[in-house]
Amino acid sequence: MTHLKCSQCGLNNSDDATACERCGVALGSEPVTTPPAPPDFPDLFTFGTQPPKHSRKLKVILAVVITLAVGGGGWALYRKSANSSRGKEAKRRQLVERTADERSRDALLACLAQPGFVGTNVSEQLLGPVRLELLQVPDQEVYFSSPAPEALGVTFEWMVAPFITDSKRIVMATDDGGRLRLGKYSLLRTESKYLFFKTPIDNIKFDSGTVLKFPFKQATYTLDMHELEDFLDNKSIFGGRMNARMEQTREGKPVIFANHGALVGKPQETSLRRFVDELTRDIQPDAEGAREARVQRVLDFVSREIEYDFRETTYRFELLKRPNEVLMSRQSDCSNKAILLGSMLEQLGEDYLFVYTPDHITVAVKQGNFPVRNGLFLAWQGEVWLIAEGTTPGFRIGVDRVQEEEKLKDFKHVQRPRDRDIIFDLATGKQLSFQ
């Protein structure tokens, strides 16, 4: 997981790159004034039984997100909120406190505007057949599209009633030869996007008592508005400094990787605790082997029901998600599977490690009564830790083997996420520094 940081745009490039993959600047050269172009997000791919060889490469270990003024997902928002917490507190004291409905509206709009983080199920629950097309924060406007109401057998007013306060404040687009035009924006008219309209943000309403539901085979993840706001404000994750710096650098250039443990959910986070309790409810805590059964159950869930997201592995950067966002989107690469699995183990009170290799991250749990037949283990601080691999569907701890096993066993760094900002180099036993 070694990468070269660009002095111009800050992107962490592959360690063999000679020029920045985002802005084109030669690595090690002086910054130029040309701003970097935003990343082009590819379409979603479908899940396979095992990610291909190239998909395991963590091309750049840096969390990059689209941050919105009303909230957002991922690490960029965390850093922004953490670095400016004092200034925000001062501003908050000067502003009128938002109502519960306003806080819910802002949190849900943030989710609707970022389906890459939370999937499409949120939109289906809140908007029905309508889709949010653009959240224009500077203008305080929201743009939507929808099918023709007549095709659904309803009226337009009925269709928007769940989230619009006053339908008279809606501005409809005009049809310009099959293209819907609304101010400086336009949209190609299709069957699913037959109408295009906008309304002010303050004309949007969502009930502060809303509970989002994400059903899986054995349990349903539920998230109320207070829990969602706490995740968006990073109150429910461990947090910490993002960029861990290796002791050795290449030709004097910064070599860093992301502190994945900072995104792990705290123990007793209520939405995760409810979900883990439901997922393991049939395992009696005093039964023989109960500890191992619970650990294996949450690993089975992560490995089988969270689809491997090939899209995330094709980026020139890495999207790190909070655990609730992994559950809401139902998709993840190895990094976010580890974050979710670690967050679920926290709810069980289970001790575990994040184990970093040059091109992968996995989770390890204490041996306990697990067998050690597959040889996938490491010794750390006087304990034997067995690999719990979340990217191999149905992986059994201590039993099953994996593809490219030697690469997986090339352990470089370990951390307990609950030990904030502490990552160890396995070869030296020393702690890494942070940027």
Buried (B, 14 or more C-beta within 10 A) or exposed (E): BBBBBBBBBBBBBBBEBEBBBBBBBBBBEEEEEEEBEEBEEEEBBEBEEBBEEEBBBBBBBBBBBBBBEBBBBBBBBBBBBBEEEEEEEEEEEEEEEEEBBBBBBBBBBBBBBBBBBBBBBBBEBBBBBBBBBBBBBEEEBBBBBBBBBEEEEBEBEEBBBBBBBEBEEBEEBEEEEEEBBBEEBBBEBEEEBBBBBBBBBEBBBBBBEBEBEBEBEBBEBBBBBBBBBBBBBBEBBBBBBBBBBBEEBBEEBBBBBBBBBBBBBBBEBBBBBBBBEBBBEEBEEEEEEBBBBBBBBBBBBBBBBBBBBBBBBBBBBBBBBBBBBBBBBBBBBBBBBBBBBBBBBBBBEBBBBBBBBBBBBBBBBBBBEBEEEBEBBBEBEEEBBBBBBBBBBEBBBBBBEBEEEEBBBEBBBBBBBBEBBBBBBBEEEEBBBBE
